[in-house]
Amino acid sequence: ALLFHLKVSGTLSHTMHKNNRNVFGKKVVKVVFTGGPCAGKSTSIERVKELIDKQYGDQWNCYTVAEAATVMYSTGRISRDELIGPRLKRWQRDIIECAMTFEKVFDNIGKGEPTRHTIVLCDRGAMDPKVFTPQYMWPQILEEMGTNEQQLMDRYDLVLVLHTAPDLNYTTENNRLRREDPATARKIDMKYADVWREHPRVFEIESNSENGMEEKFAAVWNQIELLLGEE
């Protein structure tokens, strides 16, 4: 039985940006892991890092970037429901800027690395806050930041959209901040896919089986290895 299916937007021949090499000629690339609740992002990131360190550690340094929103929500008593109007606008902008700051730390490490290539695995990216931002507010935030969606997407070489697990595998037990029921989770899941749809190299990976995580990860790892092997 088919355990997953892969949707592809863009082109498989998409190559790395020309500015993705540092002064030593070493590659510096970033990958976004996104998708709805209980999609396997955190597990996939951990496993990808483990495999890169084991199989490619002599050529690549691998770093992981925590999800900015999770870091911020974990710091204290912050309720998404209480964030409205100007408070929500400031909050969403802060999440974007926080994510970009986290990423910049590892961008800078990669730029100064003389002997190995660098790959940065991001638990969500700068476009993800759009999912929880009112439609009228999003352009205002980008204008205030002096940026646009194209520039935000161009920060990343590969986007992996891991879709929410089927109902039989859906759980909130492994994330204390997760509160969505399966139906709500699926709606949110599709919104994450939508906000990244214009990226030139985005892959959507769905799990359609109770045993689908292994097949889902195989698809993830395949895309990572393709990226590692590119010139």
C-alpha atoms as an extended CHARMM CRD file, in Angstrom:
* protein
*
       231  EXT
         1         1  ALA       CA              0.0000000000        0.0000000000        0.0000000000  PROA      1               0.0000000000
         2         2  LEU       CA              1.1210000000        3.5170000000       -0.7120000000  PROA      2               0.0000000000
         3         3  LEU       CA              2.0460000000        5.0600000000        2.6220000000  PROA      3               0.0000000000
         4         4  PHE       CA              2.7200000000        8.5920000000        1.4890000000  PROA      4               0.0000000000
         5         5  HSD       CA              2.5970000000       10.7540000000       -1.5440000000  PROA      5               0.0000000000
         6         6  LEU       CA              4.8710000000       13.5490000000       -2.5750000000  PROA      6               0.0000000000
         7         7  LYS       CA              3.6300000000       16.7350000000       -4.1520000000  PROA      7               0.0000000000
         8         8  VAL       CA              6.2240000000       18.8140000000       -5.9130000000  PROA      8               0.0000000000
         9         9  SER       CA              6.0610000000       22.5060000000       -6.7180000000  PROA      9               0.0000000000
        10        10  GLY       CA              8.7920000000       24.1450000000       -8.7330000000  PROA      10              0.0000000000
        11        11  THR       CA             11.4590000000       22.1720000000      -10.5230000000  PROA      11              0.0000000000
        12        12  LEU       CA             13.8260000000       19.3900000000       -9.6150000000  PROA      12              0.0000000000
        13        13  SER       CA             16.5230000000       21.1600000000      -11.6000000000  PROA      13              0.0000000000
        14        14  HSD       CA             16.4120000000       24.1390000000       -9.2240000000  PROA      14              0.0000000000
        15        15  THR       CA             19.9770000000       24.7360000000       -8.0960000000  PROA      15              0.0000000000
        16        16  MET       CA             21.5070000000       26.5390000000       -5.1830000000  PROA      16              0.0000000000
        17        17  HSD       CA             21.7540000000       30.2890000000       -5.2250000000  PROA      17              0.0000000000
        18        18  LYS       CA             25.0950000000       31.5490000000       -6.4890000000  PROA      18              0.0000000000
        19        19  ASN       CA             25.7450000000       33.3270000000       -3.1950000000  PROA      19              0.0000000000
        20        20  ASN       CA             25.4700000000       30.0880000000       -1.2220000000  PROA      20              0.0000000000
        21        21  ARG       CA             29.2200000000       29.6550000000       -0.9430000000  PROA      21              0.0000000000
        22        22  ASN       CA             31.3940000000       31.3980000000        1.5770000000  PROA      22              0.0000000000
        23        23  VAL       CA             34.7760000000       33.0120000000        0.9150000000  PROA      23              0.0000000000
        24        24  PHE       CA             36.4040000000       29.5890000000        1.3040000000  PROA      24              0.0000000000
        25        25  GLY       CA             34.1850000000       28.0760000000       -1.3870000000  PROA      25              0.0000000000
        26        26  LYS       CA             32.1270000000       26.0670000000        1.1130000000  PROA      26              0.0000000000
        27        27  LYS       CA             28.3550000000       25.7670000000        0.7390000000  PROA      27              0.0000000000
        28        28  VAL       CA             25.9480000000       27.2690000000        3.2710000000  PROA      28              0.0000000000
        29        29  VAL       CA             22.3590000000       26.0390000000        2.8510000000  PROA      29              0.0000000000
        30        30  LYS       CA             19.1430000000       26.2800000000        4.8570000000  PROA      30              0.0000000000
        31        31  VAL       CA             16.1880000000       23.9070000000        4.9590000000  PROA      31              0.0000000000
        32        32  VAL       CA             12.7430000000       24.6690000000        6.4040000000  PROA      32              0.0000000000
        33        33  PHE       CA             10.6900000000       21.9230000000        8.0100000000  PROA      33              0.0000000000
        34        34  THR       CA              7.0870000000       23.0740000000        8.2090000000  PROA      34              0.0000000000
        35        35  GLY       CA              3.5550000000       21.6940000000        8.2490000000  PROA      35              0.0000000000
        36        36  GLY       CA              0.6690000000       21.2170000000       10.6300000000  PROA      36              0.0000000000
        37        37  PRO       CA              0.5610000000       19.9150000000       14.1990000000  PROA      37              0.0000000000
        38        38  CYS       CA              1.7800000000       16.3540000000       14.7860000000  PROA      38              0.0000000000
        39        39  ALA       CA              3.4110000000       16.1180000000       11.3630000000  PROA      39              0.0000000000
        40        40  GLY       CA              6.7560000000       14.7500000000       12.5290000000  PROA      40              0.0000000000
        41        41  LYS       CA              8.8540000000       17.9020000000       12.0810000000  PROA      41              0.0000000000
        42        42  SER       CA             10.8560000000       17.6470000000       15.2880000000  PROA      42              0.0000000000
        43        43  THR       CA             11.4610000000       13.9270000000       14.8680000000  PROA      43              0.0000000000
        44        44  SER       CA             12.5470000000       14.3910000000       11.2580000000  PROA      44              0.0000000000
        45        45  ILE       CA             14.9400000000       17.2090000000       12.1260000000  PROA      45              0.0000000000
        46        46  GLU       CA             16.5620000000       15.1140000000       14.8540000000  PROA      46              0.0000000000
        47        47  ARG       CA             16.9410000000       12.1210000000       12.5530000000  PROA      47              0.0000000000
        48        48  VAL       CA             18.2690000000       14.1700000000        9.6500000000  PROA      48              0.0000000000
        49        49  LYS       CA             20.9120000000       15.7540000000       11.8660000000  PROA      49              0.0000000000
        50        50  GLU       CA             21.8930000000       12.3640000000       13.2350000000  PROA      50              0.0000000000
        51        51  LEU       CA             22.3010000000       10.9040000000        9.7460000000  PROA      51              0.0000000000
        52        52  ILE       CA             24.2030000000       13.9010000000        8.3880000000  PROA      52              0.0000000000
        53        53  ASP       CA             26.5940000000       13.8210000000       11.3400000000  PROA      53              0.0000000000
        54        54  LYS       CA             27.1060000000       10.0830000000       10.8660000000  PROA      54              0.0000000000
        55        55  GLN       CA             27.2910000000        9.8060000000        7.0810000000  PROA      55              0.0000000000
        56        56  TYR       CA             28.4890000000       13.2380000000        5.9720000000  PROA      56              0.0000000000
        57        57  GLY       CA             30.1980000000       14.6290000000        9.0620000000  PROA      57              0.0000000000
        58        58  ASP       CA             33.5880000000       14.7710000000        7.3760000000  PROA      58              0.0000000000
        59        59  GLN       CA             32.1760000000       17.1600000000        4.7580000000  PROA      59              0.0000000000
        60        60  TRP       CA             29.2520000000       18.9120000000        6.4400000000  PROA      60              0.0000000000
        61        61  ASN       CA             28.5010000000       20.7120000000        9.6880000000  PROA      61              0.0000000000
        62        62  CYS       CA             24.8100000000       20.4240000000       10.5740000000  PROA      62              0.0000000000
        63        63  TYR       CA             22.9740000000       22.8460000000       12.8630000000  PROA      63              0.0000000000
        64        64  THR       CA             19.3530000000       22.9730000000       13.9970000000  PROA      64              0.0000000000
        65        65  VAL       CA             17.2710000000       26.0880000000       14.6680000000  PROA      65              0.0000000000
        66        66  ALA       CA             14.4450000000       25.8700000000       17.2060000000  PROA      66              0.0000000000
        67        67  GLU       CA             10.9540000000       27.0790000000       16.3140000000  PROA      67              0.0000000000
        68        68  ALA       CA             10.8030000000       30.7440000000       17.3270000000  PROA      68              0.0000000000
        69        69  ALA       CA              7.1320000000       30.6650000000       18.3360000000  PROA      69              0.0000000000
        70        70  THR       CA              7.6750000000       27.6500000000       20.5960000000  PROA      70              0.0000000000
        71        71  VAL       CA             10.5920000000       29.3610000000       22.3070000000  PROA      71              0.0000000000
        72        72  MET       CA              8.5500000000       32.4990000000       22.8780000000  PROA      72              0.0000000000
        73        73  TYR       CA              5.3850000000       30.7360000000       24.0680000000  PROA      73              0.0000000000
        74        74  SER       CA              7.4650000000       28.6280000000       26.4560000000  PROA      74              0.0000000000
        75        75  THR       CA              8.8930000000       31.6220000000       28.3000000000  PROA      75              0.0000000000
        76        76  GLY       CA              5.7910000000       32.5430000000       30.2600000000  PROA      76              0.0000000000
        77        77  ARG       CA              2.0470000000       32.8950000000       30.4070000000  PROA      77              0.0000000000
        78        78  ILE       CA              1.2720000000       34.0230000000       26.8710000000  PROA      78              0.0000000000
        79        79  SER       CA             -2.1560000000       33.3280000000       25.3890000000  PROA      79              0.0000000000
        80        80  ARG       CA             -2.6070000000       33.5320000000       21.6360000000  PROA      80              0.0000000000
        81        81  ASP       CA             -6.2910000000       34.3780000000       22.2120000000  PROA      81              0.0000000000
        82        82  GLU       CA             -5.3480000000       37.5300000000       24.1280000000  PROA      82              0.0000000000
        83        83  LEU       CA             -3.1320000000       38.8400000000       21.3480000000  PROA      83              0.0000000000
        84        84  ILE       CA             -5.3360000000       41.0460000000       19.1760000000  PROA      84              0.0000000000
        85        85  GLY       CA             -4.9220000000       44.2070000000       17.1240000000  PROA      85              0.0000000000
        86        86  PRO       CA             -1.6140000000       46.0310000000       17.6470000000  PROA      86              0.0000000000
        87        87  ARG       CA             -0.4540000000       43.4410000000       20.1970000000  PROA      87              0.0000000000
        88        88  LEU       CA             -0.9060000000       40.6290000000       17.6830000000  PROA      88              0.0000000000
        89        89  LYS       CA              0.8290000000       42.6330000000       14.9790000000  PROA      89              0.0000000000
        90        90  ARG       CA              3.8460000000       43.2710000000       17.1990000000  PROA      90              0.0000000000
        91        91  TRP       CA              3.9000000000       39.6340000000       18.3230000000  PROA      91              0.0000000000
        92        92  GLN       CA              3.8440000000       38.2150000000       14.8170000000  PROA      92              0.0000000000
        93        93  ARG       CA              6.5740000000       40.5770000000       13.7000000000  PROA      93              0.0000000000
        94        94  ASP       CA              8.6670000000       39.6160000000       16.7210000000  PROA      94              0.0000000000
        95        95  ILE       CA              8.3100000000       35.9290000000       15.8490000000  PROA      95              0.0000000000
        96        96  ILE       CA              9.5620000000       36.5790000000       12.3140000000  PROA      96              0.0000000000
        97        97  GLU       CA             12.4810000000       38.6550000000       13.5430000000  PROA      97              0.0000000000
        98        98  CYS       CA             13.2980000000       36.1130000000       16.2420000000  PROA      98              0.0000000000
        99        99  ALA       CA             13.4220000000       33.3050000000       13.6650000000  PROA      99              0.0000000000
       100       100  MET       CA             15.6240000000       35.3670000000       11.3730000000  PROA      100             0.0000000000
       101       101  THR       CA             17.9770000000       36.2170000000       14.2390000000  PROA      101             0.0000000000
       102       102  PHE       CA             18.3100000000       32.5570000000       15.2340000000  PROA      102             0.0000000000
       103       103  GLU       CA             19.0990000000       31.6810000000       11.6220000000  PROA      103             0.0000000000
       104       104  LYS       CA             21.6220000000       34.4930000000       11.2730000000  PROA      104             0.0000000000
       105       105  VAL       CA             23.7240000000       33.0120000000       14.0720000000  PROA      105             0.0000000000
       106       106  PHE       CA             24.2830000000       29.8480000000       12.0570000000  PROA      106             0.0000000000
       107       107  ASP       CA             24.5410000000       31.7110000000        8.7570000000  PROA      107             0.0000000000
       108       108  ASN       CA             27.4720000000       33.5760000000       10.2760000000  PROA      108             0.0000000000
       109       109  ILE       CA             29.0560000000       30.3560000000       11.5120000000  PROA      109             0.0000000000
       110       110  GLY       CA             28.7670000000       28.9110000000        8.0180000000  PROA      110             0.0000000000
       111       111  LYS       CA             30.2210000000       32.0110000000        6.3940000000  PROA      111             0.0000000000
       112       112  GLY       CA             33.3560000000       31.6430000000        8.4810000000  PROA      112             0.0000000000
       113       113  GLU       CA             33.7640000000       27.8670000000        8.1280000000  PROA      113             0.0000000000
       114       114  PRO       CA             36.9290000000       27.0800000000        6.1050000000  PROA      114             0.0000000000
       115       115  THR       CA             36.8870000000       23.2670000000        5.9180000000  PROA      115             0.0000000000
       116       116  ARG       CA             33.2960000000       21.9880000000        5.7740000000  PROA      116             0.0000000000
       117       117  HSD       CA             30.0110000000       22.8750000000        4.1350000000  PROA      117             0.0000000000
       118       118  THR       CA             27.1800000000       24.0120000000        6.4170000000  PROA      118             0.0000000000
       119       119  ILE       CA             23.5330000000       22.9450000000        6.4510000000  PROA      119             0.0000000000
       120       120  VAL       CA             21.0180000000       24.5950000000        8.7780000000  PROA      120             0.0000000000
       121       121  LEU       CA             17.7830000000       22.7570000000        9.5970000000  PROA      121             0.0000000000
       122       122  CYS       CA             15.0290000000       25.1830000000       10.6120000000  PROA      122             0.0000000000
       123       123  ASP       CA             11.9730000000       24.1890000000       12.6240000000  PROA      123             0.0000000000
       124       124  ARG       CA              9.6650000000       26.4900000000       10.6570000000  PROA      124             0.0000000000
       125       125  GLY       CA             10.7530000000       29.5720000000        8.7400000000  PROA      125             0.0000000000
       126       126  ALA       CA             10.0230000000       33.2550000000        8.3210000000  PROA      126             0.0000000000
       127       127  MET       CA              6.8590000000       32.6690000000        6.2640000000  PROA      127             0.0000000000
       128       128  ASP       CA              5.1440000000       30.4620000000        8.8430000000  PROA      128             0.0000000000
       129       129  PRO       CA              3.7630000000       33.2760000000       11.0460000000  PROA      129             0.0000000000
       130       130  LYS       CA              1.5030000000       34.2270000000        8.1350000000  PROA      130             0.0000000000
       131       131  VAL       CA             -0.7430000000       31.2850000000        9.0710000000  PROA      131             0.0000000000
       132       132  PHE       CA             -1.8750000000       32.9890000000       12.2890000000  PROA      132             0.0000000000
       133       133  THR       CA             -1.8110000000       36.5570000000       10.9730000000  PROA      133             0.0000000000
       134       134  PRO       CA             -5.0190000000       38.2580000000        9.7370000000  PROA      134             0.0000000000
       135       135  GLN       CA             -4.9290000000       38.7460000000        5.9800000000  PROA      135             0.0000000000
       136       136  TYR       CA             -5.0370000000       42.5500000000        6.1830000000  PROA      136             0.0000000000
       137       137  MET       CA             -2.2180000000       42.6440000000        8.7330000000  PROA      137             0.0000000000
       138       138  TRP       CA              0.4150000000       40.5710000000        6.9250000000  PROA      138             0.0000000000
       139       139  PRO       CA              1.3140000000       43.1630000000        4.2240000000  PROA      139             0.0000000000
       140       140  GLN       CA              1.5540000000       45.8080000000        6.9390000000  PROA      140             0.0000000000
       141       141  ILE       CA              4.0700000000       43.7380000000        8.8840000000  PROA      141             0.0000000000
       142       142  LEU       CA              6.2090000000       43.1180000000        5.8080000000  PROA      142             0.0000000000
       143       143  GLU       CA              6.1250000000       46.8050000000        4.8680000000  PROA      143             0.0000000000
       144       144  GLU       CA              7.1830000000       47.8350000000        8.3650000000  PROA      144             0.0000000000
       145       145  MET       CA             10.0460000000       45.3440000000        8.1890000000  PROA      145             0.0000000000
       146       146  GLY       CA             11.0960000000       46.5890000000        4.7560000000  PROA      146             0.0000000000
       147       147  THR       CA             10.7840000000       43.1630000000        3.1830000000  PROA      147             0.0000000000
       148       148  ASN       CA              8.4380000000       41.0430000000        1.0730000000  PROA      148             0.0000000000
       149       149  GLU       CA              7.4430000000       37.4130000000        0.6910000000  PROA      149             0.0000000000
       150       150  GLN       CA              9.9460000000       36.7680000000       -2.0810000000  PROA      150             0.0000000000
       151       151  GLN       CA             12.8120000000       37.9000000000        0.1200000000  PROA      151             0.0000000000
       152       152  LEU       CA             11.5860000000       35.7630000000        3.0070000000  PROA      152             0.0000000000
       153       153  MET       CA             11.3580000000       32.6840000000        0.7970000000  PROA      153             0.0000000000
       154       154  ASP       CA             14.7420000000       33.3370000000       -0.7870000000  PROA      154             0.0000000000
       155       155  ARG       CA             16.3480000000       32.7830000000        2.6140000000  PROA      155             0.0000000000
       156       156  TYR       CA             15.8450000000       29.0370000000        2.1930000000  PROA      156             0.0000000000
       157       157  ASP       CA             17.1440000000       26.5050000000       -0.3260000000  PROA      157             0.0000000000
       158       158  LEU       CA             14.5810000000       23.8020000000        0.3820000000  PROA      158             0.0000000000
       159       159  VAL       CA             11.1510000000       23.7090000000        2.0370000000  PROA      159             0.0000000000
       160       160  LEU       CA              9.7720000000       20.4190000000        3.3310000000  PROA      160             0.0000000000
       161       161  VAL       CA              6.0590000000       20.4940000000        4.1860000000  PROA      161             0.0000000000
       162       162  LEU       CA              5.2410000000       17.5350000000        6.4200000000  PROA      162             0.0000000000
       163       163  HSD       CA              1.4960000000       17.0810000000        6.5760000000  PROA      163             0.0000000000
       164       164  THR       CA             -0.3790000000       16.2980000000        9.7840000000  PROA      164             0.0000000000
       165       165  ALA       CA             -0.6280000000       12.6340000000       10.7540000000  PROA      165             0.0000000000
       166       166  PRO       CA             -3.8760000000       10.7190000000       10.1340000000  PROA      166             0.0000000000
       167       167  ASP       CA             -6.4340000000       10.7560000000       12.9520000000  PROA      167             0.0000000000
       168       168  LEU       CA             -5.3300000000        7.3790000000       14.2980000000  PROA      168             0.0000000000
       169       169  ASN       CA             -1.7980000000        8.7070000000       14.8710000000  PROA      169             0.0000000000
       170       170  TYR       CA             -2.6760000000       12.2430000000       15.9370000000  PROA      170             0.0000000000
       171       171  THR       CA             -1.6970000000       13.1370000000       19.5070000000  PROA      171             0.0000000000
       172       172  THR       CA             -1.1330000000       16.1570000000       21.7250000000  PROA      172             0.0000000000
       173       173  GLU       CA              0.8190000000       14.1910000000       24.3200000000  PROA      173             0.0000000000
       174       174  ASN       CA              4.2650000000       14.8750000000       22.8800000000  PROA      174             0.0000000000
       175       175  ASN       CA              3.8610000000       18.6740000000       22.8270000000  PROA      175             0.0000000000
       176       176  ARG       CA              2.3490000000       20.5460000000       25.7720000000  PROA      176             0.0000000000
       177       177  LEU       CA              1.7250000000       23.6000000000       23.5640000000  PROA      177             0.0000000000
       178       178  ARG       CA             -0.3440000000       21.6330000000       21.0430000000  PROA      178             0.0000000000
       179       179  ARG       CA             -4.0600000000       22.1330000000       21.6290000000  PROA      179             0.0000000000
       180       180  GLU       CA             -5.7380000000       21.5260000000       18.2610000000  PROA      180             0.0000000000
       181       181  ASP       CA             -8.1220000000       18.6390000000       17.6230000000  PROA      181             0.0000000000
       182       182  PRO       CA             -7.4560000000       16.5700000000       14.4650000000  PROA      182             0.0000000000
       183       183  ALA       CA             -9.9440000000       18.4850000000       12.2970000000  PROA      183             0.0000000000
       184       184  THR       CA             -8.5230000000       21.8670000000       13.2760000000  PROA      184             0.0000000000
       185       185  ALA       CA             -5.0070000000       20.5250000000       12.8430000000  PROA      185             0.0000000000
       186       186  ARG       CA             -5.7440000000       19.5350000000        9.2440000000  PROA      186             0.0000000000
       187       187  LYS       CA             -7.0620000000       23.0110000000        8.4240000000  PROA      187             0.0000000000
       188       188  ILE       CA             -3.9470000000       24.6140000000        9.8930000000  PROA      188             0.0000000000
       189       189  ASP       CA             -1.8430000000       22.0510000000        8.0570000000  PROA      189             0.0000000000
       190       190  MET       CA             -3.1600000000       23.1780000000        4.6660000000  PROA      190             0.0000000000
       191       191  LYS       CA             -2.5080000000       26.8140000000        5.5290000000  PROA      191             0.0000000000
       192       192  TYR       CA              1.1680000000       26.0750000000        6.1110000000  PROA      192             0.0000000000
       193       193  ALA       CA              1.3570000000       24.4130000000        2.7050000000  PROA      193             0.0000000000
       194       194  ASP       CA             -0.3340000000       27.4130000000        1.1050000000  PROA      194             0.0000000000
       195       195  VAL       CA              2.0310000000       30.0580000000        2.4920000000  PROA      195             0.0000000000
       196       196  TRP       CA              5.0670000000       28.2750000000        1.0320000000  PROA      196             0.0000000000
       197       197  ARG       CA              3.5260000000       27.2900000000       -2.2830000000  PROA      197             0.0000000000
       198       198  GLU       CA              5.4330000000       29.8900000000       -4.3240000000  PROA      198             0.0000000000
       199       199  HSD       CA              8.8510000000       28.7280000000       -3.1460000000  PROA      199             0.0000000000
       200       200  PRO       CA             10.8170000000       27.3340000000       -6.1190000000  PROA      200             0.0000000000
       201       201  ARG       CA             11.7190000000       24.1680000000       -4.2460000000  PROA      201             0.0000000000
       202       202  VAL       CA              8.9300000000       23.0300000000       -1.9390000000  PROA      202             0.0000000000
       203       203  PHE       CA              7.9930000000       19.4110000000       -1.2950000000  PROA      203             0.0000000000
       204       204  GLU       CA              4.7850000000       18.2840000000        0.3890000000  PROA      204             0.0000000000
       205       205  ILE       CA              4.9600000000       14.9070000000        2.0960000000  PROA      205             0.0000000000
       206       206  GLU       CA              1.7920000000       13.2470000000        3.3720000000  PROA      206             0.0000000000
       207       207  SER       CA              1.3580000000       10.2370000000        5.6110000000  PROA      207             0.0000000000
       208       208  ASN       CA             -1.6580000000        8.1000000000        4.7390000000  PROA      208             0.0000000000
       209       209  SER       CA             -1.0260000000        5.0460000000        6.8830000000  PROA      209             0.0000000000
       210       210  GLU       CA             -0.6650000000        4.0360000000       10.4970000000  PROA      210             0.0000000000
       211       211  ASN       CA              2.9120000000        3.0630000000        9.6130000000  PROA      211             0.0000000000
       212       212  GLY       CA              3.5730000000        6.0700000000        7.4390000000  PROA      212             0.0000000000
       213       213  MET       CA              6.2610000000        7.8740000000        9.4420000000  PROA      213             0.0000000000
       214       214  GLU       CA              9.0840000000        5.6880000000        8.1500000000  PROA      214             0.0000000000
       215       215  GLU       CA              8.0280000000        6.2560000000        4.5530000000  PROA      215             0.0000000000
       216       216  LYS       CA              7.5440000000        9.9450000000        5.2790000000  PROA      216             0.0000000000
       217       217  PHE       CA             11.0590000000       10.2070000000        6.6620000000  PROA      217             0.0000000000
       218       218  ALA       CA             12.4710000000        8.2930000000        3.6920000000  PROA      218             0.0000000000
       219       219  ALA       CA             11.0310000000       11.0140000000        1.4350000000  PROA      219             0.0000000000
       220       220  VAL       CA             12.5120000000       13.7180000000        3.6600000000  PROA      220             0.0000000000
       221       221  TRP       CA             15.9410000000       12.1180000000        3.6600000000  PROA      221             0.0000000000
       222       222  ASN       CA             15.8710000000       11.6730000000       -0.1050000000  PROA      222             0.0000000000
       223       223  GLN       CA             15.4130000000       15.4210000000       -0.5970000000  PROA      223             0.0000000000
       224       224  ILE       CA             18.1450000000       16.2170000000        1.9200000000  PROA      224             0.0000000000
       225       225  GLU       CA             20.6220000000       13.9290000000        0.1660000000  PROA      225             0.0000000000
       226       226  LEU       CA             19.8000000000       15.5040000000       -3.1870000000  PROA      226             0.0000000000
       227       227  LEU       CA             20.5410000000       18.9140000000       -1.6960000000  PROA      227             0.0000000000
       228       228  LEU       CA             23.8020000000       17.7590000000       -0.1290000000  PROA      228             0.0000000000
       229       229  GLY       CA             24.9700000000       16.3480000000       -3.4470000000  PROA      229             0.0000000000
       230       230  GLU       CA             24.3630000000       19.4580000000       -5.5280000000  PROA      230             0.0000000000
       231       231  GLU       CA             27.1000000000       21.6980000000       -6.8030000000  PROA      231             0.0000000000
